[in-house]
Structure formats: structure tokens, C-alpha cells
Amino acid sequence: MRNLNIDLRGQKILTGGIISGVKKIITKSGESMLFVKLEDLTARIEVLVFPRVLAQNPSIWQEDKILMIRGRLSDKDGEPKILCEEAKEVV
């Protein structure tokens, strides 16, 4: 994850790590989405999991699970975040 910086914003990326935190919210339309803290040995990044992606595999979004995340890098709030498009558990 150490190479994820603002220069990559908008580009598709693939990264992996362990989930260290999960915050669930309800959207204005009444659907669940997640703010997930993903970290590896070098860094931590927030992953936004929108309702469509969450519905594909809701059981993998738990603390201590190791995931590979495919998505786009965003810096909307001045901090890099991953807008998740796909996630798979590494077992």
C-alpha cells in the first residue's frame, strides 16, 4: 500500500491487507454501506464499500479478514481512499 498516493487518483488499483475496523452506515436511500480500515505492514487506508459491492459478498467485511481490493483511488476529502469495486477474501 505504500505506493498509493494522490498521483494515482481516479486510476484503478489492486491492493490487499487486513481489515482493522469496520463502520456501517445507512445511506439516504436506506441501504447499508461500509467505511473499512484496511492495513498492511506499511500503511493504512480507508475503503468505501457502497451498497452494490456490499451486497455481493457481505460476510467478508469483518475485522481480521485478509482481503484483496480492486477499486479506484479518490482524494475527495484530501486523504486517499479506495472506492471499492470488487473484493475477495484471501484464505
Secondary structure, DSSP 8 states (H G I E B T S, - for coil): -TT--GGGTTSEEEEEEEEEEEEEEE-TTS-EEEEEEEE-SS-EEEEEE-HHHHHH-GGG-STT-EEEEEEEEE-TTSS-EEEEEEEEE--
